[in-house]
Amino acid sequence: MLESSLEEAVRLSDLIGDLLFLARTESPLVHLRWERVDVTGLLEGLREYYEASALEAGISLRTTVGAEPVVAELDRMLMQRAVDNLISNAVAHTPRGGSVELAARTEGASVRIDVADTGVGIPAEALPRVFDRFFRVDPSRSQASGGTGLGLAIVQGIVSLHGGSAEISSQPGLGTTVTLRINTTATR
């Protein structure tokens, strides 16, 4: 009984923390800590962090980088949290033998970050709602894994703070790709 109560207290604490964080991303008073960030290095660091859990799950996790470094003015901690949420989702929803790929490239005046998986995918009718707070494609499975349906809303909030956008494409049984676009010429 105590163990169950402790698990519920931790889950509620995480939920409150996520809600407070999400509220901060929507505040006009939020001050970002802008710094020049090697985006490919950020992705490589996150790949290394998730490498052990991906291997344990039988998932290939790799980064794809071009010859030129991808550098942008970002709030490193916030962008790291956004990409961390995406990798966590991708690993959680990719079956053994699948793969997750992290990529970054410059597209004109923008930086593009992709997190693509070969996971279970998302039905077309759910795609318009995946960035909504508390939305879960499969509520029963997400509840069992501890998901609150706030991860992608947080990602979108972080990217919006950076003057960017988040997009998703998916096919059931084939996988999902989330693309973050950050305008590098926006006034800071």
N, C-alpha and C positions, 0 to 999 in steps of 0.2 A: 504494500500500500504506500509506504514511504517512497519507494523507488518510483512508482507511478506518479506520485505527487511531485517529486523532484523533476522528472522528465517533463511534466506539464508546466511547471514553473519555468524551466529553461525555455520551452517552446514559446510561452507567453512573453518572456523577457526578450527573446529574439524577435518576435512579432512587434513588440513595442519599439524596439530599437530600429527595425526596418521602417515602421510608420513614421517615427520621428525623423529618420534620415530622409525619407521621401518628402516629408513636409518641408525640410530644409532646402531640398532641391527646387522647390517651387517658390521659395521666398525671394523677393527682389533684393533683400539685404545680404544675400549670400556673397561672400568674397572668396573668389577662387585664388589659389596659390599658383599663379602662372609660372611656368618654367619651361625651358627648352628640354624636350624629352625625346630620346631615341626610342621611337615607337617599336621598332624591330627588337631592340634590347628589352623593352617592357614585355613584349610577347614571349620572347625567349625565356625570361625569368619566370613568367607564369607557366610556361610549358614545363620547365624544370620542376616547379613546385607541384604540378599535377602528375608528373611522370610516373611516380611510384603507384599512385592510386589507379591511373589508367592501365599500367602494366598488370596490376593485380586483377583488374576487371577484363583483361584481355583486349584492350583497346589501343590502337596505335595513335600516338599524339605527336604531331609534328608542326613545325613552323615553316612557312614558305616566304622567303625574302628575296628581293631582287638584288642586283649588283649595287645599286645606290642606297645609302641609308635613308630611312624615312624618319624625318625629324619634324616635330610640331610644338607649338606653344600650348601646353596643357596643364591642368592640375593633375600631377602624376598620381596622387593617391586616389582621386576620384575615378580617373580613367582606369586605373588598375582594378578598382572595385567593379566597374562596369564589365570589363573583359573577364574578370574572375567569375562574375555571375554567369556570363555566357558559357565559359568553359565548364563550370560546374553543371549547368543544365545539359550541355552536350554530352559530357561523360555519363551523367545519370540516365540519359535517354538513348544511349548507343549500346547495342548488344555486343556481347563477346565476339571478337573477330572484326569489329567495325573500326572506324577511324575518325579522328577529330583533327582538323587542320586549321591553323591560325595563320593569317596572312595580313600584310600591311603593304600599302603602296600609295604613292602620290598620284592624284588625278587632278591636274590643273592646279587650282587654288585650294584643293581639299586633300585631306588624308583619309584613306579608306582602310578600315579594319574589318576583316571577315573572320567569322568563326563558323566553320562548316563541319557538319557531322554526317555520318552514314547511319543515323539512328532511325527511330520508329517514325519520325515525321509527324506533321500536324495536318489534320483535315483542312481543306480549303475554307470551309465555313467558319472555322475557329480563328483563322489568321487575322482578320480585322480586329479581334479582341485581345490578342495575346499581350499587348502592352497595357491593357486595363488593369487597374488594381484588383487584386484578389481573383482574377480570372485564372482558371486552371483547365487545361484541355481535358484532363481525366481527373476529376476531383478525388475519386477514391484512391487512385495510385499516388497522387501528390500528398494526400493526407498521411498515407502510410510512410512516405519518405520524409515527412516533416516540412514539405513545401507549403508556403503561405500564399502563393500567387502574387508576390510583390517583386520578385527578382527582375522581371523584364520592365516593370513600371519604374524601378530604380534605375535600370540601364537607360531608359528613355529620358528620365529626369536628368541624369548626369550628362548625357550627350546634348540635351537641350541647353543646359548651362554653358556648354562649350560652343553654342551657336550651331549645332549640328543636327543630324537626324539619324534615326534608327529604322531599319527596314528588315523585313523577314520574308524569306521564301522557303517553301517546304513542299514535299510530296510524301504522303504516307508510304512507309516501307522503304523509302529511298534516302531520307534525311532532311536536314534543315540547315539553312545558311542565314545568319544574322549579319547584317552589314551596318557598320557605324561610319558616318561621314562627318568629318570635322572640317569646317572652313578655316583655313590657316591665315586668311587675310582679314578676319574680323577684328575690330578694334578691341583692345584689351583695356 
